[in-house]
Amino acid sequence: MTETSPSTGLAAWEQTEIDRANESGLKPVVFVHGLWLLASAWQGFRDSFEAAGYTTIAPGWPDDPATVEEAFAHPEVFAHKMVQQVTDHYLVAISRLTSKPAVIGHSFGGLIAQKIADEGASAATVAIDNAPFKGVLPLPAESLKSAAPVIGRLGNRRKAVSLTYEQFKFGWANNLDDEEARELFEKYHVPASGAPLFQAATANLNPFGGETALDVKNPNRRPLLIVAGTKDNTAPIAFTHGSYKLQSRNEGVTEYVEIPDRGHSLVIDHGWPDVAAVALDFVKRFV
């Protein structure tokens, strides 16, 4: 199991990455993964950003195992993880950096990246196919079908849930051939906490805001780019463009880019370098 510090909650490997980043003297970029992935899924992005002169860290969610094999051996570690708990974990990691980082997140990591931005903790933020925050109203049929393996059973709110290949194919790899889809499923897919999907699904019914709420007019929020894969079934355009419309109320820089014919796997499939290039170009402008 993962060794963590009692004082910070950070795993030993996460602190090692933070120390490496601080010792480099370079501007840091923090990567935030979403459900059904581990931090290792960001390796291609990290290599691209480090080749461009940045240093990077990719913390996990609290108690994340190191490998896919360990994840399936101990799926219980994913259960109960909620949006604010995960956000706080990343904020602790960021607080130990000596320079304010750019933050890049995908899926629920894209929502968490925007929550980090809301705290004024990022110098620039990129949210890729982000999960919706409170106030994003549309719930397209494809997103409901994609989320059904979790939210279709109330008991999943307290469990870790794995996808079948067929569910992964629809929600993540709908624009890929079966060979690549199967390869990604076997290489990257891990169990995920059901709680965040319930939090997002019920956010607009919560009069008190809830953990997916943002202050879109927050003056402390630095430049934000929202990236949308136009064929995403898990985080459809209704989520990403809806997020952009709300975030555009902020007086700061808010930009939106659509990447044609890409599904939710766009950060791990064969086209990830195109997505990384869009994120890198944005970060270069502000960090």
DRENKEFI-133352 format. One record per atom (N, C-alpha, C): x, y, z. Coordinates in steps of 0.001 Angstrom, whole numbers, plus 500000, padded with zeros to 6 digits. Layout:
# DRENKEFI-133352
XYZ ...
This chain:
# DRENKEFI-133352
500836498806500000 500000500000500000 500881501258500000 500281502405499642 501031503641499504 501425504204500861 502702504553501008 503202505171502233 502926506673502187 502229507199503206 501892508625503223 502411509283504487 502619510601504395 503061511383505543 501869511712506428 501941511449507729 500825511787508630 500534513284508665 501545514110508469 501368515555508588 500778516192507343 501080515666506173 500612516289504933 499600515436504166 499605514142504409 498765513256503624 499335512933502259 500523513467501953 501153513203500668 501904511879500708 501841511148499608 502625509927499493 504100510277499354 504944509355499733 506387509604499655 506804509939498228 506217509251497239 506593509514495844 506111510893495395 504990511362495955 504515512702495620 505460513769496175 505921513579497400 506860514536497979 508177514523497219 508601513364496756 509822513274495955 509678514083494665 508528514005494024 508306514800492814 508325516291493123 507727516673494244 507709518087494635 509132518581494896 509923517781495605 511314518165495887 512098518326494589 511908517409493673 512590517483492373 512212518761491644 510916519100491666 510460520310490989 511078521554491615 511100521610492941 511668522784493618 513160522916493355 513848521790493359 515299521823493148 515663522222491716 514748522019490785 515039522328489383 515136523824489123 514419524628489920 514386526065489680 513516526467488498 512847525503487880 512009525772486711 510567526034487139 509792526640486243 508384526871486507 507648525529486515 506831525281487541 506171523976487639 504806523940486946 504473522750486487 503147522453485956 502621521240486709 501396521354487210 500769520290487988 499674519649487152 499680518329487068 498681517592486305 497725516875487255 496427516978486953 495374516435487808 494547515439486996 494607514172487356 493841513176486612 492418513082487155 491566512436486377 490190512244486778 489890510805487139 488612510455487084 488182509102487426 488686508091486400 488915506876486885 489295505711486076 490705505799485484 491520506710485989 492922506801485583 493796506942486817 495088506710486640 496096507043487635 496959508182487107 497782508735487974 498636509860487586 499594509498486457 499949508231486345 500886507790485305 500346508036483897 499047508235483755 498461508489482437 498955509808481839 499522510679482661 500004511983482182 501432511949481646 502067510804481568 503498510785481263 503835511470479946 503038511248478911 503311511902477634 503265513409477753 502249513943478403 502146515389478628 503341515891479415 503722515162480453 504840515609481283 506126515684480466 506354514688479650 507554514699478810 507551515907477875 506389516227477305 506283517359476387 506567518680477096 505998518854478280 506193520103479012 507628520228479523 508216519127479944 509593519202480430 510560519465479283 510263518937478096 511090519244476929 511003520722476563 509896521363476957 509709522791476674 510269523690477769 510875523097478799 511550523901479810 510829524047481131 509766523293481343 509065523314482618 509468522105483458 509150522156484744 509218520975485588 507790520560485900 507548519300486153 506181518833486334 506042517932487547 504830517947488111 504441516956489101 503046516458488728 502764515219489054 501445514637488797 501031513841490028 500549514524491066 500089513796492247 498907512903491902 498670511918492760 497478511103492608 496349511659493454 495216510987493424 494184511250494407 494642510587495714 494101510988496858 494568510414498127 494529508883498111 495643508291498503 495787506831498632 495802506084497315 495932506783496188 496027506087494909 497171505083494922 496951503893494406 498061502944494245 498969503375493105 500127502753493024 501125503166492044 500870502596490659 500208501437490580 500068500756489301 498644500258489097 498320499949487851 497021499378487523 496828498049488246 497880497246488304 497792495952488977 497438496124490452 498088497063491125 497781497326492533 496366497865492690 495914498657491711 494570499232491783 493501498146491808 493662497131490982 492672496064490957 492854495095492121 494045495054492694 494256494234493887 493627494866495122 493533496206495138 492984496932496285 491998498005495824 490904497636495177 489965498635494668 489310499461495764 489296498925496984 488635499638498075 489262500998498376 490530501199497999 491180502476498315 490560503636497548 489851503347496457 489242504422495678 487902504878496238 487257504041497028 485911504334497510 485903505584498396 484779506272498376 484499507417499254 485240508702498874 486121508676497887 486858509903497555 485902510934496969 485882512125497557 484953513167497147 485710514369496593 484997515233495893 485635516292495116 486479517216495990 485942517653497127 486711518592497945 487919517925498581 487770516687499009 488899515958499584 490049515865498592 489721515558497342 490760515445496321 491361516808496029 490515517836495940 491010519199495710 491981519605496805 491617519338498047 492483519701499175 493828518992499093 493818517745498622 495074516998498481 496001517698497488 495452518134496372 496274518840495381 496714520210495896 495863520872496655 496246522164497219 497405522021498199 497419520927498955 498562520672499848 499830520494499027 499753519700497965 500929519499497114 501410520812496523 500482521627496036 500844522908495428 501462523848496460 500952523800497700 501477524693498745 502937524411499063 503423523228498713 504807522870498999 505743523179497829 505191523675496739 506022524156495635 506515525568495949 507683525898495489 508247527218495766 507825528253494735 507106527838493694 506633528740492660 505210528351492287 504358529353492068 502963529065491716 502916528378490359 502240527226490266 502287526444489040 501150526762488074 501315526320486840 500176526097485962 499551524770486366 498238524646486175 497525523424486559 496715522949485361 496849521664485047 496155521060483908 495400519838484396 494104519786484124 493299518665484574 492397518135483486 492046516870483610 491178516192482641 489998515578483367 488792515721482797 487585515103483325 487280515672484711 487130514839485745 486959515417487078 488207516176487501 489350515796486951 490556516591487183 490431517985486599 489669518139485506 489420519457484935 488539520311485822 487568519686486485 486777520412487485 487647520792488675 488442519845489158 489305520124490310 490323521201489971 490849521196488743 491773522250488328 491109523624488427 489831523705488077 489125524984488182 488858525362489636 488653524372490502 488527524669491926 489851525177492485 490960524607492025 492277525099492440 492462526542491973 492060526822490738 492135528193490223 491281529138491055 490135528644491501 489226529448492319 489870529841493646 490843529049494096 491574529353495327 492746530307495077 492953530696493818 494086531563493486 495410530842493535 495392529497493441 496602528707493624 497298528347492323 496749528735491184 497384528417489904 497681529695489129 498806529674488408 499191530816487584 498441530820486263 498024529671485797 497199529490484606 496618528097484695 495455527900484101 494745526639484262 494213526167482917 494346524859482668 493768524234481479 492865523100481952 491586523169481576 490615522128481917 490224521411480636 490511520127480561 490287519331479351 489095518406479579 488063518568478753 486849517740478873 486414517626480326 486231518788480954 485970518812482387 484579518324482750 484482517712483934 483191517408484529 482495518726484846 481158518734484852 480437519989485061 480491520458486503 480480521775486687 480342522333488018 478916522857488194 478567523211489413 477213523678489708 476875524872488827 475735524818488187 475301525886487290 475356525510485832 476151524478485507 476156523953484136 474940523035484032 473922523475483312 472617522846483401 472376521663482475 472865521651481232 472473520549480341 472986519201480836 472164518171480667 472562516783480953 472241515952479706 473135515943478738 472870515228477492 472696513734477721 471944513096476819 471652511676476956 472918510834476972 473925511224476160 475146510417476109 475909510466477430 475861511624478120 476550511706479408 475830510875480462 474500510857480405 473739510034481345 474017508551481115 474104508143479844 474416506748479543 475826506404480005 476762507320479802 478140507082480219 478251506943481736 477462507740482465 477519507720483931 476660506629484544 475779506023483736 474820505051484264 475446503890485035 476635503364484626 477217502271485407 477465502631486868 477562503942487155 477764504389488537 476456504884489139 475870505922488532 474714506560489161 473434505750489008 473488504663488223 472324503790488092 472008503020489361 472958502974490293 472740502304491578 473174503233492704 472222503574493580 472515504525494649 473654504045495543 473765502721495730 474814502181496590 476215502439496076 476343502746494786 477667503021494225 478273504312494745 477451505127495382 477963506382495940 479079506131496946 479048504984497589 480044504668498629 481036503599498183 481048503302496890 481879502215496399 482895502678495363 483829501792495065 484686501940493891 484071501121492774 484006501704491582 483307501077490464 484264500944489281 484307499757488701 485075499519487481 484139499534486282 484679499865485122 483926499819483880 484183498496483161 483189498013482457 483435496930481517 484076497527480263 484634496677479426 485209497192478186 484145497905477356 482950497365477293 481893497973476490 481533499361477027 481512499516478343 481234500822478934 482368501808478662 483596501336478750 484752502177478435 484732502596476967 484389501677476106 484336501964474672 483336503073474390 482152503022475006 481149504070474774 481559505399475394 481994505364476636 482249506607477353 483561507270477020 484574506492476671 485924507014476483 486438506881475058 486205505750474446 486914505399473210 485975505257472021 484878506000472043 483874505881470990 484386506311469622 485463507100469577 486010507549468288 487229506738467863 487515505637468578 488697504826468289 488295503460467749 489222502830467032 488949501459466612 489106500525467817 488595499311467672 488575498382468802 489970498018469289 490924497962468390 492275497576468793 492865498607469756 492768499888469392 493317500916470275 492489501038471547 491174500956471419 490310501057472588 490643499974473609 490813498748473143 491142497643474045 492507497855474687 493461498350473926 494801498598474461 494756499641475575 494007500733475365 493901501776476380 493192501252477624 492149500465477418 491399499903478539 492313499050479418 493108498227478815 493972497333479580 495155498066480205 495609499127479569 496801499837480052 496473500857481134 495307501522481034 495048502680481889 493867502542482848 492850501802482490 491619501806483270 491812501186484649 491324501893485680 491334501403487064 489966501687487688 489645501064488832 488394501413489520 488378502889489910 487172503406490145 487041504823490491 485973505006491554 486116506048492338 485113506404493339 483807506795492660 482706506265493167 481410506650492631 480934508008493117 481463508468494256 480943509673494902 480957510920494015 482056511238493311 482063512475492532 480969512545491474 480631511417490866 479569511431489857 478223511764490487 477963511267491670 476731511638492368 476769513114492762 477939513599493175 478046515013493538 477748515917492343 478294515565491185 478049516372489986 476598516274489528 476039515053489612 474684514835489114 473634515577489935 473907515796491219 472928516443492096 473278517886492438 474356518423491846 474844519747492236 473792520834492079 473056520793490981 472098521867490725 470838521759491572 470722520680492349 469610520537493287 470000520996494684 471278521350494860 471801521701496183 471784523218496357 470872523755497179 470791525217497330 471988525816498050 472786524981498697 473925525482499463 475235525434498673 475157525072497424 476349525081496576 476935523710496366 477418523105497439 478035521789497309 479477521880496853 480121520718496759 481560520672496504 481929520936495049 480964520972494145 481282521267492746 480985522712492388 480703523542493365 480413524955493098 481698525752492899 481628526760492013 482737527680491767 482235529109491843 483136530032492160 482853531463492064 483435531943490738 482621531946489695 483149532231488361 483597533675488200 483198534559489111 483622535961489043 484810536247489957 485396535220490523 486494535366491476 487661536133490844 488038537291491392 489144538062490809 490501537403490979 490590536415491864 491863535718492076 492121534624491055 491122534331490244 491298533297489224 492147533828488080 493218533120487757 494120533534486689 493640532966485351 494379533166484254 493908532732482932 493474531270482892 492380531038482177 491775529709482099 491485529355480648 491877528152480258 491534527585478953 490709526330479175 489573526238478499 488754525033478514 488867524363477155 489243523093477156 489452522317475929 488360521266475825 487746521172474650 486638520245474442 486928519302473294 486787518006473542 486757517034472460 485335516950471932 485145517188470642 483790517363470122 482968516079470090 483596514914470229 482866513647470197 482849512954471561 483062513721472613 483127513145473955 481729512760474432 481535511503474813 480271511058475384 480207511230476891 481363511254477557 481393511385479012 481278512840479452 482004513723478799 481923515166479068 481611515870477747 480354515823477323 479990516386476019 480199517897475951 480088518419474734 480227519854474506 479324520665475431 478155520124475754 477253520838476654 477912521139477993 478788520237478462 479510520472479714 480614521517479516 481438521288478504 482613522150478338 482215523545477882 481359523654476889 480953524983476438 480089525669477487 479268524881478201 478508525459479302 479416526006480391 480510525284480672 481492525769481642 482132527058481153 482478527096479875 483108528287479297 482182529496479397 480904529324479094 479979530460479145 479894531034480554 479861530164481559 479820530657482936 481149531291483340 482263530646482999 483573531181483366 483872532490482638 483234532727481504 483455533968480760 482931535198481504 482175534990482564 481738536116483394 482893536708484184 483986535960484281 485169536438484976 485862537505484144 486411538510484804 487111539575484083 488469539136483566 488964538009484047 490249537506483588 490145536808482249 491278536352481754 491330535651480471 490610534316480585 489656534096479683 488945532823479611 488839532438478141 489405531293477783 489415530883476381 488874529469476239 488481529145475006 487829527873474720 488324527358473379 488717526078473362 489196525448472130 488484524107471959 487968523875470764 487398522574470434 488381521785469584 488545520511469927 489395519614469150 488474518628468439 488383518707467124 487378517939466390 487567516422466520 486426515745466578 486376514283466461 487169513555467541 487242514149468731 487978513506469817 487023513157470948 487237511979471542 486441511515472660 487148511747473983 486629511123475034 487141511377476384 488553510848476581 488990509981475695 490341509412475787 491402510337475207 491049511567474888 491953512427474118 493283512721474801 493419512488476109 494703512732476765 495581511482476807 495029510325476399 495824509088476448 495872508350475119 495039508720474161 495028507973472901 496091508502471943 496095508015470714 497162508343469761 497252509837469458 496169510583469690 496179512014469375 496545512919470527 497031512338471640 497321513187472807 498335514298472518 499327514111471610 500273515221471391 499592516497470888 498511516375470124 497797517556469654 497171518308470821 496623517572471778 496004518187472945 497075518823473835 498170518113474022 499278518661474815 499812519939474208 499874520011472880 500384521214472206 499479522411472459 498164522191472441 497211523275472729 497408523783474157 497526522846475105 497731523224476507 499060523944476697 500105523446476049 501429524040476194 501467525453475617 500855525660474474 500826527002473886 500151527992474811 499075527567475467 498379528452476395 499246528757477611 499828527735478197 500648527927479395 501850528834479084 502452528657477926 503604529498477569 503262530971477570 502052531312477267 501649532712477206 501582533371478567 501400532572479616 501104533168480921 502044532717482037 502811531661481806 503698531149482858 505106531065482311 
